[in-house]
Amino acid sequence: AATALNSKLISHHKAFFSEMVTDAVLALDEDLDLAMIGIKKVAGGSVRDSLLVQGVAFKKTFSYAGFEQQPKKFENPKIIL
């Protein structure tokens, strides 16, 4: 895997990323395509902050009308059972 990592950005981190790529490929079942492996870029942080998420990862976003006015957390909520 390390021989394929010749990008200017990650060539200095071949050992780090080659292990991650190998783990991602090995995590797939035999009947799954390599296209099932995705890469998500997130702004900020360093290259070494990268990590492999096994499973499906979604960015949590809110996009409904009135979102700004809604409370984001509740303190001491009362729950009726």
All heavy atoms as a GROMACS GRO file, in nm:
protein
  620
    1ALA      N    1   0.082  -0.120   0.000
    1ALA     CA    2   0.000   0.000   0.000
    1ALA      C    3   0.086   0.126   0.000
    1ALA      O    4   0.046   0.226  -0.055
    1ALA     CB    5  -0.092   0.000   0.121
    2ALA      N    6   0.203   0.119   0.060
    2ALA     CA    7   0.287   0.239   0.072
    2ALA      C    8   0.338   0.287  -0.064
    2ALA      O    9   0.357   0.407  -0.082
    2ALA     CB   10   0.405   0.211   0.165
    3THR      N   11   0.356   0.198  -0.159
    3THR     CA   12   0.409   0.240  -0.290
    3THR      C   13   0.308   0.325  -0.367
    3THR      O   14   0.347   0.402  -0.454
    3THR     CB   15   0.447   0.118  -0.375
    3THR    OG1   16   0.334   0.033  -0.389
    3THR    CG2   17   0.562   0.042  -0.314
    4ALA      N   18   0.181   0.315  -0.336
    4ALA     CA   19   0.078   0.393  -0.405
    4ALA      C   20   0.060   0.532  -0.344
    4ALA      O   21  -0.009   0.615  -0.402
    4ALA     CB   22  -0.054   0.318  -0.404
    5LEU      N   23   0.121   0.558  -0.232
    5LEU     CA   24   0.101   0.686  -0.162
    5LEU      C   25   0.214   0.783  -0.197
    5LEU      O   26   0.303   0.807  -0.119
    5LEU     CB   27   0.095   0.663  -0.011
    5LEU     CG   28  -0.018   0.573   0.036
    5LEU    CD1   29  -0.001   0.538   0.183
    5LEU    CD2   30  -0.152   0.638   0.013
    6ASN      N   31   0.206   0.843  -0.314
    6ASN     CA   32   0.311   0.933  -0.359
    6ASN      C   33   0.266   1.078  -0.368
    6ASN      O   34   0.331   1.159  -0.430
    6ASN     CB   35   0.366   0.887  -0.493
    6ASN     CG   36   0.446   0.760  -0.480
    6ASN    OD1   37   0.514   0.741  -0.380
    6ASN    ND2   38   0.436   0.672  -0.577
    7SER      N   39   0.154   1.113  -0.308
    7SER     CA   40   0.106   1.250  -0.308
    7SER      C   41   0.202   1.338  -0.229
    7SER      O   42   0.261   1.296  -0.130
    7SER     CB   43  -0.034   1.255  -0.245
    7SER     OG   44  -0.069   1.387  -0.215
    8LYS      N   45   0.216   1.463  -0.272
    8LYS     CA   46   0.303   1.556  -0.199
    8LYS      C   47   0.257   1.576  -0.055
    8LYS      O   48   0.336   1.596   0.034
    8LYS     CB   49   0.306   1.692  -0.270
    8LYS     CG   50   0.389   1.695  -0.394
    8LYS     CD   51   0.411   1.838  -0.438
    8LYS     CE   52   0.307   1.876  -0.540
    8LYS     NZ   53   0.325   2.011  -0.593
    9LEU      N   54   0.127   1.570  -0.034
    9LEU     CA   55   0.073   1.597   0.099
    9LEU      C   56   0.098   1.484   0.198
    9LEU      O   57   0.120   1.508   0.316
    9LEU     CB   58  -0.078   1.623   0.090
    9LEU     CG   59  -0.119   1.745   0.010
    9LEU    CD1   60  -0.269   1.751  -0.004
    9LEU    CD2   61  -0.065   1.871   0.074
   10ILE      N   62   0.094   1.359   0.152
   10ILE     CA   63   0.103   1.248   0.247
   10ILE      C   64   0.225   1.158   0.225
   10ILE      O   65   0.240   1.059   0.295
   10ILE     CB   66  -0.025   1.162   0.244
   10ILE    CG1   67  -0.048   1.100   0.107
   10ILE    CG2   68  -0.144   1.241   0.290
   10ILE    CD1   69  -0.161   1.000   0.104
   11SER      N   70   0.312   1.193   0.134
   11SER     CA   71   0.428   1.107   0.108
   11SER      C   72   0.519   1.093   0.230
   11SER      O   73   0.583   0.990   0.248
   11SER     CB   74   0.509   1.158  -0.012
   11SER     OG   75   0.561   1.286   0.015
   12HIS      N   76   0.520   1.193   0.317
   12HIS     CA   77   0.602   1.186   0.439
   12HIS      C   78   0.538   1.100   0.547
   12HIS      O   79   0.599   1.071   0.648
   12HIS     CB   80   0.628   1.326   0.493
   12HIS     CG   81   0.713   1.410   0.403
   12HIS    ND1   82   0.674   1.445   0.276
   12HIS    CD2   83   0.835   1.464   0.420
   12HIS    CE1   84   0.768   1.518   0.220
   12HIS    NE2   85   0.867   1.532   0.305
   13HIS      N   86   0.413   1.062   0.524
   13HIS     CA   87   0.338   0.984   0.623
   13HIS      C   88   0.294   0.849   0.565
   13HIS      O   89   0.188   0.798   0.597
   13HIS     CB   90   0.215   1.062   0.669
   13HIS     CG   91   0.245   1.200   0.718
   13HIS    ND1   92   0.298   1.223   0.843
   13HIS    CD2   93   0.233   1.321   0.659
   13HIS    CE1   94   0.316   1.352   0.859
   13HIS    NE2   95   0.277   1.414   0.748
   14LYS      N   96   0.377   0.792   0.477
   14LYS     CA   97   0.341   0.667   0.409
   14LYS      C   98   0.312   0.554   0.507
   14LYS      O   99   0.215   0.481   0.490
   14LYS     CB  100   0.452   0.624   0.314
   14LYS     CG  101   0.455   0.698   0.185
   14LYS     CD  102   0.560   0.639   0.093
   14LYS     CE  103   0.564   0.716  -0.036
   14LYS     NZ  104   0.658   0.657  -0.131
   15ALA      N  105   0.393   0.538   0.608
   15ALA     CA  106   0.373   0.428   0.702
   15ALA      C  107   0.239   0.442   0.775
   15ALA      O  108   0.165   0.345   0.791
   15ALA     CB  109   0.487   0.422   0.803
   16PHE      N  110   0.207   0.565   0.815
   16PHE     CA  111   0.082   0.592   0.887
   16PHE      C  112  -0.039   0.559   0.799
   16PHE      O  113  -0.131   0.488   0.841
   16PHE     CB  114   0.080   0.739   0.930
   16PHE     CG  115  -0.045   0.782   1.000
   16PHE    CD1  116  -0.071   0.744   1.130
   16PHE    CD2  117  -0.137   0.864   0.936
   16PHE    CE1  118  -0.186   0.785   1.196
   16PHE    CE2  119  -0.252   0.906   1.001
   16PHE     CZ  120  -0.276   0.866   1.130
   17PHE      N  121  -0.039   0.610   0.675
   17PHE     CA  122  -0.155   0.592   0.588
   17PHE      C  123  -0.160   0.453   0.525
   17PHE      O  124  -0.269   0.402   0.499
   17PHE     CB  125  -0.160   0.701   0.482
   17PHE     CG  126  -0.210   0.832   0.535
   17PHE    CD1  127  -0.125   0.937   0.556
   17PHE    CD2  128  -0.344   0.848   0.567
   17PHE    CE1  129  -0.170   1.057   0.606
   17PHE    CE2  130  -0.391   0.968   0.618
   17PHE     CZ  131  -0.304   1.072   0.637
   18SER      N  132  -0.047   0.392   0.500
   18SER     CA  133  -0.051   0.257   0.439
   18SER      C  134  -0.114   0.157   0.534
   18SER      O  135  -0.191   0.069   0.493
   18SER     CB  136   0.089   0.212   0.398
   18SER     OG  137   0.174   0.201   0.509
   19GLU      N  138  -0.090   0.171   0.664
   19GLU     CA  139  -0.154   0.084   0.762
   19GLU      C  140  -0.305   0.110   0.765
   19GLU      O  141  -0.385   0.016   0.771
   19GLU     CB  142  -0.094   0.107   0.900
   19GLU     CG  143  -0.151   0.015   1.005
   19GLU     CD  144  -0.087   0.036   1.142
   19GLU    OE1  145   0.023   0.092   1.150
   19GLU    OE2  146  -0.150  -0.007   1.239
   20MET      N  147  -0.345   0.238   0.758
   20MET     CA  148  -0.486   0.272   0.760
   20MET      C  149  -0.558   0.218   0.636
   20MET      O  150  -0.668   0.164   0.646
   20MET     CB  151  -0.502   0.424   0.769
   20MET     CG  152  -0.644   0.469   0.793
   20MET     SD  153  -0.662   0.648   0.803
   20MET     CE  154  -0.547   0.692   0.930
   21VAL      N  155  -0.496   0.232   0.520
   21VAL     CA  156  -0.556   0.183   0.395
   21VAL      C  157  -0.568   0.032   0.399
   21VAL      O  158  -0.672  -0.025   0.362
   21VAL     CB  159  -0.472   0.229   0.274
   21VAL    CG1  160  -0.514   0.159   0.148
   21VAL    CG2  161  -0.481   0.379   0.258
   22THR      N  162  -0.465  -0.036   0.446
   22THR     CA  163  -0.469  -0.182   0.455
   22THR      C  164  -0.580  -0.227   0.549
   22THR      O  165  -0.655  -0.320   0.517
   22THR     CB  166  -0.333  -0.236   0.504
   22THR    OG1  167  -0.231  -0.189   0.415
   22THR    CG2  168  -0.331  -0.386   0.506
   23ASP      N  169  -0.593  -0.162   0.663
   23ASP     CA  170  -0.700  -0.196   0.757
   23ASP      C  171  -0.838  -0.174   0.694
   23ASP      O  172  -0.930  -0.254   0.716
   23ASP     CB  173  -0.688  -0.114   0.885
   23ASP     CG  174  -0.568  -0.154   0.970
   23ASP    OD1  175  -0.512  -0.263   0.946
   23ASP    OD2  176  -0.531  -0.076   1.059
   24ALA      N  177  -0.854  -0.067   0.617
   24ALA     CA  178  -0.983  -0.038   0.553
   24ALA      C  179  -1.018  -0.146   0.451
   24ALA      O  180  -1.132  -0.192   0.445
   24ALA     CB  181  -0.978   0.099   0.486
   25VAL      N  182  -0.922  -0.188   0.372
   25VAL     CA  183  -0.947  -0.292   0.271
   25VAL      C  184  -0.977  -0.425   0.339
   25VAL      O  185  -1.070  -0.497   0.299
   25VAL     CB  186  -0.827  -0.304   0.174
   25VAL    CG1  187  -0.843  -0.425   0.083
   25VAL    CG2  188  -0.812  -0.177   0.093
   26LEU      N  189  -0.903  -0.459   0.442
   26LEU     CA  190  -0.925  -0.586   0.511
   26LEU      C  191  -1.057  -0.589   0.587
   26LEU      O  192  -1.111  -0.696   0.616
   26LEU     CB  193  -0.809  -0.615   0.604
   26LEU     CG  194  -0.675  -0.645   0.536
   26LEU    CD1  195  -0.565  -0.661   0.640
   26LEU    CD2  196  -0.685  -0.768   0.448
   27ALA      N  197  -1.111  -0.471   0.621
   27ALA     CA  198  -1.238  -0.465   0.694
   27ALA      C  199  -1.357  -0.498   0.604
   27ALA      O  200  -1.464  -0.532   0.654
   27ALA     CB  201  -1.256  -0.327   0.756
   28LEU      N  202  -1.340  -0.490   0.474
   28LEU     CA  203  -1.449  -0.520   0.381
   28LEU      C  204  -1.473  -0.670   0.374
   28LEU      O  205  -1.379  -0.749   0.377
   28LEU     CB  206  -1.416  -0.471   0.240
   28LEU     CG  207  -1.417  -0.321   0.217
   28LEU    CD1  208  -1.374  -0.292   0.075
   28LEU    CD2  209  -1.554  -0.262   0.243
   29ASP      N  210  -1.599  -0.710   0.363
   29ASP     CA  211  -1.630  -0.850   0.336
   29ASP      C  212  -1.587  -0.881   0.193
   29ASP      O  213  -1.572  -0.792   0.110
   29ASP     CB  214  -1.780  -0.875   0.352
   29ASP     CG  215  -1.825  -0.868   0.497
   29ASP    OD1  216  -1.740  -0.894   0.585
   29ASP    OD2  217  -1.943  -0.838   0.520
   30GLU      N  218  -1.575  -1.008   0.163
   30GLU     CA  219  -1.529  -1.049   0.030
   30GLU      C  220  -1.623  -1.003  -0.081
   30GLU      O  221  -1.580  -0.978  -0.192
   30GLU     CB  222  -1.514  -1.201   0.024
   30GLU     CG  223  -1.398  -1.252   0.106
   30GLU     CD  224  -1.384  -1.402   0.096
   30GLU    OE1  225  -1.444  -1.463   0.005
   30GLU    OE2  226  -1.313  -1.458   0.180
   31ASP      N  227  -1.752  -0.994  -0.052
   31ASP     CA  228  -1.849  -0.958  -0.155
   31ASP      C  229  -1.867  -0.806  -0.172
   31ASP      O  230  -1.946  -0.762  -0.253
   31ASP     CB  231  -1.984  -1.023  -0.127
   31ASP     CG  232  -2.041  -0.985   0.009
   31ASP    OD1  233  -1.962  -0.948   0.098
   31ASP    OD2  234  -2.163  -0.993   0.025
   32LEU      N  235  -1.793  -0.725  -0.097
   32LEU     CA  236  -1.806  -0.580  -0.109
   32LEU      C  237  -1.698  -0.523  -0.200
   32LEU      O  238  -1.584  -0.568  -0.202
   32LEU     CB  239  -1.798  -0.514   0.029
   32LEU     CG  240  -1.916  -0.542   0.121
   32LEU    CD1  241  -1.893  -0.476   0.257
   32LEU    CD2  242  -2.045  -0.492   0.061
   33ASP      N  243  -1.735  -0.420  -0.273
   33ASP     CA  244  -1.646  -0.354  -0.368
   33ASP      C  245  -1.556  -0.253  -0.295
   33ASP      O  246  -1.596  -0.193  -0.196
   33ASP     CB  247  -1.731  -0.283  -0.472
   33ASP     CG  248  -1.651  -0.223  -0.586
   33ASP    OD1  249  -1.532  -0.257  -0.600
   33ASP    OD2  250  -1.707  -0.143  -0.662
   34LEU      N  251  -1.437  -0.232  -0.348
   34LEU     CA  252  -1.345  -0.132  -0.290
   34LEU      C  253  -1.404   0.008  -0.296
   34LEU      O  254  -1.365   0.096  -0.218
   34LEU     CB  255  -1.210  -0.135  -0.361
   34LEU     CG  256  -1.123  -0.257  -0.336
   34LEU    CD1  257  -0.995  -0.248  -0.418
   34LEU    CD2  258  -1.090  -0.271  -0.189
   35ALA      N  259  -1.500   0.031  -0.385
   35ALA     CA  260  -1.564   0.162  -0.395
   35ALA      C  261  -1.645   0.194  -0.270
   35ALA      O  262  -1.686   0.308  -0.250
   35ALA     CB  263  -1.653   0.167  -0.519
   36MET      N  264  -1.667   0.096  -0.184
   36MET     CA  265  -1.741   0.118  -0.060
   36MET      C  266  -1.656   0.194   0.042
   36MET      O  267  -1.707   0.242   0.142
   36MET     CB  268  -1.784  -0.015   0.001
   36MET     CG  269  -1.880  -0.095  -0.085
   36MET     SD  270  -2.038  -0.015  -0.108
   36MET     CE  271  -2.105  -0.028   0.055
   37ILE      N  272  -1.526   0.204   0.018
   37ILE     CA  273  -1.437   0.279   0.107
   37ILE      C  274  -1.440   0.424   0.063
   37ILE      O  275  -1.416   0.456  -0.052
   37ILE     CB  276  -1.293   0.224   0.101
   37ILE    CG1  277  -1.289   0.080   0.148
   37ILE    CG2  278  -1.200   0.312   0.186
   37ILE    CD1  279  -1.156   0.014   0.130
   38GLY      N  280  -1.472   0.513   0.156
   38GLY     CA  281  -1.478   0.654   0.124
   38GLY      C  282  -1.381   0.734   0.208
   38GLY      O  283  -1.339   0.692   0.315
   39ILE      N  284  -1.346   0.850   0.157
   39ILE     CA  285  -1.256   0.940   0.229
   39ILE      C  286  -1.330   1.071   0.249
   39ILE      O  287  -1.385   1.128   0.154
   39ILE     CB  288  -1.126   0.965   0.150
   39ILE    CG1  289  -1.052   0.833   0.133
   39ILE    CG2  290  -1.040   1.069   0.219
   39ILE    CD1  291  -0.932   0.843   0.042
   40LYS      N  292  -1.334   1.118   0.370
   40LYS     CA  293  -1.402   1.244   0.402
   40LYS      C  294  -1.298   1.344   0.449
   40LYS      O  295  -1.223   1.318   0.542
   40LYS     CB  296  -1.505   1.219   0.513
   40LYS     CG  297  -1.573   1.341   0.564
   40LYS     CD  298  -1.661   1.404   0.461
   40LYS     CE  299  -1.732   1.526   0.519
   40LYS     NZ  300  -1.778   1.615   0.419
   41LYS      N  301  -1.289   1.457   0.382
   41LYS     CA  302  -1.197   1.562   0.421
   41LYS      C  303  -1.267   1.655   0.519
   41LYS      O  304  -1.379   1.697   0.497
   41LYS     CB  305  -1.154   1.644   0.300
   41LYS     CG  306  -1.079   1.565   0.196
   41LYS     CD  307  -1.044   1.656   0.081
   41LYS     CE  308  -1.016   1.575  -0.044
   41LYS     NZ  309  -0.997   1.661  -0.160
   42VAL      N  310  -1.199   1.686   0.627
   42VAL     CA  311  -1.251   1.779   0.728
   42VAL      C  312  -1.146   1.887   0.748
   42VAL      O  313  -1.029   1.856   0.772
   42VAL     CB  314  -1.281   1.707   0.860
   42VAL    CG1  315  -1.334   1.804   0.963
   42VAL    CG2  316  -1.382   1.594   0.838
   43ALA      N  317  -1.186   2.010   0.738
   43ALA     CA  318  -1.092   2.121   0.753
   43ALA      C  319  -1.038   2.130   0.895
   43ALA      O  320  -1.109   2.100   0.991
   43ALA     CB  321  -1.161   2.252   0.715
   44GLY      N  322  -0.913   2.169   0.906
   44GLY     CA  323  -0.851   2.185   1.038
   44GLY      C  324  -0.777   2.060   1.080
   44GLY      O  325  -0.794   1.953   1.025
   45GLY      N  326  -0.693   2.074   1.179
   45GLY     CA  327  -0.617   1.959   1.229
   45GLY      C  328  -0.498   1.929   1.141
   45GLY      O  329  -0.471   1.996   1.042
   46SER      N  330  -0.425   1.826   1.179
   46SER     CA  331  -0.308   1.788   1.102
   46SER      C  332  -0.336   1.656   1.029
   46SER      O  333  -0.437   1.590   1.053
   46SER     CB  334  -0.186   1.772   1.194
   46SER     OG  335  -0.199   1.653   1.270
   47VAL      N  336  -0.245   1.619   0.944
   47VAL     CA  337  -0.258   1.494   0.869
   47VAL      C  338  -0.263   1.376   0.964
   47VAL      O  339  -0.338   1.280   0.944
   47VAL     CB  340  -0.139   1.480   0.770
   47VAL    CG1  341  -0.140   1.346   0.701
   47VAL    CG2  342  -0.141   1.592   0.670
   48ARG      N  343  -0.189   1.382   1.073
   48ARG     CA  344  -0.184   1.273   1.170
   48ARG      C  345  -0.311   1.262   1.255
   48ARG      O  346  -0.327   1.167   1.330
   48ARG     CB  347  -0.063   1.290   1.263
   48ARG     CG  348   0.069   1.267   1.195
   48ARG     CD  349   0.083   1.122   1.156
   48ARG     NE  350   0.221   1.086   1.144
   48ARG     CZ  351   0.266   0.967   1.172
   48ARG    NH1  352   0.187   0.874   1.215
   48ARG    NH2  353   0.392   0.939   1.153
   49ASP      N  354  -0.403   1.357   1.242
   49ASP     CA  355  -0.532   1.348   1.311
   49ASP      C  356  -0.629   1.256   1.237
   49ASP      O  357  -0.739   1.232   1.284
   49ASP     CB  358  -0.595   1.486   1.327
   49ASP     CG  359  -0.521   1.574   1.426
   49ASP    OD1  360  -0.453   1.519   1.514
   49ASP    OD2  361  -0.531   1.698   1.415
   50SER      N  362  -0.588   1.208   1.120
   50SER     CA  363  -0.673   1.120   1.041
   50SER      C  364  -0.697   0.989   1.114
   50SER      O  365  -0.612   0.942   1.188
   50SER     CB  366  -0.606   1.091   0.906
   50SER     OG  367  -0.583   1.210   0.837
   51LEU      N  368  -0.816   0.933   1.092
   51LEU     CA  369  -0.847   0.806   1.156
   51LEU      C  370  -0.942   0.725   1.068
   51LEU      O  371  -1.013   0.779   0.984
   51LEU     CB  372  -0.909   0.827   1.295
   51LEU     CG  373  -1.037   0.908   1.300
   51LEU    CD1  374  -1.154   0.818   1.333
   51LEU    CD2  375  -1.022   1.013   1.408
   52LEU      N  376  -0.940   0.596   1.089
   52LEU     CA  377  -1.027   0.505   1.017
   52LEU      C  378  -1.153   0.483   1.100
   52LEU      O  379  -1.145   0.444   1.216
   52LEU     CB  380  -0.957   0.371   0.993
   52LEU     CG  381  -1.041   0.260   0.932
   52LEU    CD1  382  -1.088   0.298   0.792
   52LEU    CD2  383  -0.963   0.129   0.927
   53VAL      N  384  -1.268   0.510   1.039
   53VAL     CA  385  -1.396   0.486   1.105
   53VAL      C  386  -1.455   0.362   1.041
   53VAL      O  387  -1.486   0.362   0.922
   53VAL     CB  388  -1.491   0.606   1.088
   53VAL    CG1  389  -1.627   0.576   1.148
   53VAL    CG2  390  -1.431   0.731   1.148
   54GLN      N  391  -1.467   0.256   1.118
   54GLN     CA  392  -1.525   0.133   1.063
   54GLN      C  393  -1.675   0.141   1.076
   54GLN      O  394  -1.729   0.159   1.184
   54GLN     CB  395  -1.470   0.012   1.137
   54GLN     CG  396  -1.321  -0.003   1.113
   54GLN     CD  397  -1.272  -0.142   1.137
   54GLN    OE1  398  -1.347  -0.237   1.146
   54GLN    NE2  399  -1.142  -0.155   1.147
   55GLY      N  400  -1.743   0.132   0.966
   55GLY     CA  401  -1.888   0.147   0.963
   55GLY      C  402  -1.924   0.264   0.875
   55GLY      O  403  -1.855   0.294   0.779
   56VAL      N  404  -2.029   0.331   0.908
   56VAL     CA  405  -2.075   0.446   0.831
   56VAL      C  406  -2.064   0.570   0.919
   56VAL      O  407  -2.104   0.568   1.034
   56VAL     CB  408  -2.222   0.426   0.786
   56VAL    CG1  409  -2.271   0.544   0.706
   56VAL    CG2  410  -2.235   0.298   0.705
   57ALA      N  411  -2.011   0.676   0.864
   57ALA     CA  412  -1.997   0.801   0.940
   57ALA      C  413  -2.078   0.910   0.871
   57ALA      O  414  -2.071   0.926   0.750
   57ALA     CB  415  -1.850   0.841   0.948
   58PHE      N  416  -2.156   0.982   0.949
   58PHE     CA  417  -2.235   1.093   0.898
   58PHE      C  418  -2.200   1.218   0.976
   58PHE      O  419  -2.181   1.212   1.097
   58PHE     CB  420  -2.385   1.067   0.915
   58PHE     CG  421  -2.437   0.951   0.838
   58PHE    CD1  422  -2.455   0.828   0.898
   58PHE    CD2  423  -2.466   0.964   0.703
   58PHE    CE1  424  -2.502   0.720   0.827
   58PHE    CE2  425  -2.514   0.857   0.631
   58PHE     CZ  426  -2.532   0.735   0.693
   59LYS      N  427  -2.195   1.328   0.906
   59LYS     CA  428  -2.175   1.456   0.973
   59LYS      C  429  -2.311   1.500   1.027
   59LYS      O  430  -2.411   1.497   0.957
   59LYS     CB  431  -2.122   1.560   0.875
   59LYS     CG  432  -2.095   1.694   0.938
   59LYS     CD  433  -2.039   1.791   0.836
   59LYS     CE  434  -2.014   1.925   0.902
   59LYS     NZ  435  -1.968   2.025   0.806
   60LYS      N  436  -2.314   1.539   1.152
   60LYS     CA  437  -2.439   1.581   1.214
   60LYS      C  438  -2.468   1.725   1.175
   60LYS      O  439  -2.392   1.816   1.206
   60LYS     CB  440  -2.430   1.568   1.366
   60LYS     CG  441  -2.558   1.599   1.437
   60LYS     CD  442  -2.541   1.577   1.587
   60LYS     CE  443  -2.668   1.612   1.659
   60LYS     NZ  444  -2.654   1.596   1.803
   61THR      N  445  -2.577   1.745   1.104
   61THR     CA  446  -2.616   1.880   1.063
   61THR      C  447  -2.763   1.903   1.094
   61THR      O  448  -2.843   1.809   1.098
   61THR     CB  449  -2.593   1.902   0.912
   61THR    OG1  450  -2.670   1.805   0.840
   61THR    CG2  451  -2.447   1.888   0.875
   62PHE      N  452  -2.798   2.027   1.115
   62PHE     CA  453  -2.936   2.065   1.136
   62PHE      C  454  -2.974   2.161   1.024
   62PHE      O  455  -2.902   2.256   0.997
   62PHE     CB  456  -2.954   2.136   1.271
   62PHE     CG  457  -2.928   2.047   1.389
   62PHE    CD1  458  -2.804   2.047   1.450
   62PHE    CD2  459  -3.027   1.964   1.436
   62PHE    CE1  460  -2.780   1.966   1.559
   62PHE    CE2  461  -3.003   1.882   1.545
   62PHE     CZ  462  -2.880   1.883   1.606
   63SER      N  463  -3.084   2.135   0.960
   63SER     CA  464  -3.125   2.224   0.851
   63SER      C  465  -3.276   2.234   0.843
   63SER      O  466  -3.336   2.202   0.742
   63SER     CB  467  -3.067   2.176   0.719
   63SER     OG  468  -3.114   2.045   0.691
   64TYR      N  469  -3.339   2.273   0.950
   64TYR     CA  470  -3.483   2.293   0.944
   64TYR      C  471  -3.515   2.437   0.984
   64TYR      O  472  -3.437   2.504   1.050
   64TYR     CB  473  -3.558   2.193   1.034
   64TYR     CG  474  -3.517   2.195   1.178
   64TYR    CD1  475  -3.578   2.282   1.268
   64TYR    CD2  476  -3.419   2.110   1.226
   64TYR    CE1  477  -3.541   2.285   1.401
   64TYR    CE2  478  -3.382   2.112   1.360
   64TYR     CZ  479  -3.444   2.200   1.446
   64TYR     OH  480  -3.407   2.202   1.578
   65ALA      N  481  -3.629   2.481   0.941
   65ALA     CA  482  -3.671   2.620   0.968
   65ALA      C  483  -3.686   2.641   1.118
   65ALA      O  484  -3.742   2.558   1.188
   65ALA     CB  485  -3.801   2.649   0.896
   66GLY      N  486  -3.634   2.748   1.167
   66GLY     CA  487  -3.646   2.781   1.307
   66GLY      C  488  -3.542   2.716   1.396
   66GLY      O  489  -3.551   2.719   1.517
   67PHE      N  490  -3.440   2.659   1.336
   67PHE     CA  491  -3.336   2.590   1.413
   67PHE      C  492  -3.269   2.683   1.514
   67PHE      O  493  -3.245   2.645   1.628
   67PHE     CB  494  -3.231   2.531   1.319
   67PHE     CG  495  -3.106   2.488   1.390
   67PHE    CD1  496  -3.106   2.375   1.470
   67PHE    CD2  497  -2.989   2.561   1.378
   67PHE    CE1  498  -2.992   2.335   1.537
   67PHE    CE2  499  -2.874   2.521   1.445
   67PHE     CZ  500  -2.877   2.408   1.523
   68GLU      N  501  -3.243   2.806   1.474
   68GLU     CA  502  -3.171   2.899   1.561
   68GLU      C  503  -3.248   2.930   1.689
   68GLU      O  504  -3.190   2.956   1.794
   68GLU     CB  505  -3.139   3.030   1.488
   68GLU     CG  506  -3.041   3.014   1.374
   68GLU     CD  507  -3.106   2.962   1.247
   68GLU    OE1  508  -3.230   2.970   1.233
   68GLU    OE2  509  -3.033   2.912   1.161
   69GLN      N  510  -3.382   2.927   1.683
   69GLN     CA  511  -3.462   2.962   1.799
   69GLN      C  512  -3.485   2.843   1.894
   69GLN      O  513  -3.525   2.861   2.007
   69GLN     CB  514  -3.599   3.015   1.755
   69GLN     CG  515  -3.593   3.150   1.687
   69GLN     CD  516  -3.559   3.139   1.540
   69GLN    OE1  517  -3.580   3.036   1.478
   69GLN    NE2  518  -3.502   3.245   1.484
   70GLN      N  519  -3.462   2.722   1.847
   70GLN     CA  520  -3.488   2.604   1.928
   70GLN      C  521  -3.378   2.583   2.031
   70GLN      O  522  -3.261   2.608   2.004
   70GLN     CB  523  -3.497   2.480   1.839
   70GLN     CG  524  -3.612   2.483   1.743
   70GLN     CD  525  -3.746   2.479   1.814
   70GLN    OE1  526  -3.762   2.406   1.910
   70GLN    NE2  527  -3.840   2.558   1.767
   71PRO      N  528  -3.412   2.535   2.152
   71PRO     CA  529  -3.309   2.507   2.252
   71PRO      C  530  -3.221   2.390   2.206
   71PRO      O  531  -3.270   2.294   2.146
   71PRO     CB  532  -3.388   2.470   2.377
   71PRO     CG  533  -3.524   2.433   2.329
   71PRO     CD  534  -3.547   2.507   2.202
   72LYS      N  535  -3.091   2.398   2.231
   72LYS     CA  536  -2.997   2.295   2.189
   72LYS      C  537  -2.976   2.190   2.297
   72LYS      O  538  -2.926   2.082   2.270
   72LYS     CB  539  -2.862   2.357   2.153
   72LYS     CG  540  -2.870   2.467   2.049
   72LYS     CD  541  -2.931   2.419   1.920
   72LYS     CE  542  -2.933   2.523   1.813
   72LYS     NZ  543  -3.046   2.612   1.814
   73LYS      N  544  -3.010   2.222   2.421
   73LYS     CA  545  -3.000   2.125   2.530
   73LYS      C  546  -3.106   2.157   2.634
   73LYS      O  547  -3.157   2.268   2.641
   73LYS     CB  548  -2.861   2.124   2.591
   73LYS     CG  549  -2.823   2.250   2.664
   73LYS     CD  550  -2.684   2.237   2.721
   73LYS     CE  551  -2.647   2.361   2.800
   73LYS     NZ  552  -2.518   2.347   2.863
   74PHE      N  553  -3.140   2.056   2.712
   74PHE     CA  554  -3.239   2.071   2.816
   74PHE      C  555  -3.173   2.039   2.949
   74PHE      O  556  -3.108   1.938   2.963
   74PHE     CB  557  -3.356   1.975   2.793
   74PHE     CG  558  -3.431   2.003   2.665
   74PHE    CD1  559  -3.403   1.930   2.551
   74PHE    CD2  560  -3.528   2.100   2.661
   74PHE    CE1  561  -3.470   1.954   2.434
   74PHE    CE2  562  -3.596   2.125   2.544
   74PHE     CZ  563  -3.567   2.053   2.428
   75GLU      N  564  -3.195   2.125   3.046
   75GLU     CA  565  -3.139   2.102   3.180
   75GLU      C  566  -3.251   2.052   3.271
   75GLU      O  567  -3.359   2.111   3.274
   75GLU     CB  568  -3.080   2.232   3.234
   75GLU     CG  569  -2.977   2.290   3.141
   75GLU     CD  570  -2.852   2.332   3.212
   75GLU    OE1  571  -2.845   2.318   3.334
   75GLU    OE2  572  -2.760   2.379   3.143
   76ASN      N  573  -3.226   1.944   3.342
   76ASN     CA  574  -3.323   1.883   3.434
   76ASN      C  575  -3.459   1.858   3.368
   76ASN      O  576  -3.561   1.906   3.416
   76ASN     CB  577  -3.340   1.968   3.558
   76ASN     CG  578  -3.211   1.985   3.634
   76ASN    OD1  579  -3.134   1.891   3.644
   76ASN    ND2  580  -3.188   2.104   3.684
   77PRO      N  581  -3.463   1.784   3.258
   77PRO     CA  582  -3.592   1.759   3.192
   77PRO      C  583  -3.680   1.668   3.279
   77PRO      O  584  -3.629   1.584   3.355
   77PRO     CB  585  -3.552   1.690   3.063
   77PRO     CG  586  -3.425   1.623   3.095
   77PRO     CD  587  -3.355   1.714   3.192
   78LYS      N  588  -3.809   1.684   3.267
   78LYS     CA  589  -3.904   1.598   3.339
   78LYS      C  590  -3.958   1.498   3.238
   78LYS      O  591  -4.013   1.537   3.134
   78LYS     CB  592  -4.014   1.680   3.402
   78LYS     CG  593  -3.959   1.771   3.510
   78LYS     CD  594  -4.069   1.849   3.576
   78LYS     CE  595  -4.011   1.915   3.697
   78LYS     NZ  596  -4.006   2.052   3.703
   79ILE      N  597  -3.944   1.371   3.267
   79ILE     CA  598  -3.988   1.265   3.176
   79ILE      C  599  -4.099   1.185   3.243
   79ILE      O  600  -4.085   1.139   3.354
   79ILE     CB  601  -3.871   1.172   3.140
   79ILE    CG1  602  -3.760   1.254   3.073
   79ILE    CG2  603  -3.917   1.060   3.049
   79ILE    CD1  604  -3.634   1.179   3.050
   80ILE      N  605  -4.211   1.173   3.174
   80ILE     CA  606  -4.324   1.097   3.226
   80ILE      C  607  -4.323   0.959   3.163
   80ILE      O  608  -4.315   0.945   3.043
   80ILE     CB  609  -4.456   1.169   3.192
   80ILE    CG1  610  -4.460   1.307   3.256
   80ILE    CG2  611  -4.575   1.085   3.236
   80ILE    CD1  612  -4.578   1.390   3.213
   81LEU      N  613  -4.329   0.859   3.248
   81LEU     CA  614  -4.332   0.720   3.198
   81LEU      C  615  -4.469   0.661   3.213
   81LEU      O  616  -4.543   0.685   3.299
   81LEU     CB  617  -4.230   0.634   3.272
   81LEU     CG  618  -4.086   0.679   3.256
   81LEU    CD1  619  -3.996   0.591   3.342
   81LEU    CD2  620  -4.046   0.667   3.110
   0.00000   0.00000   0.00000
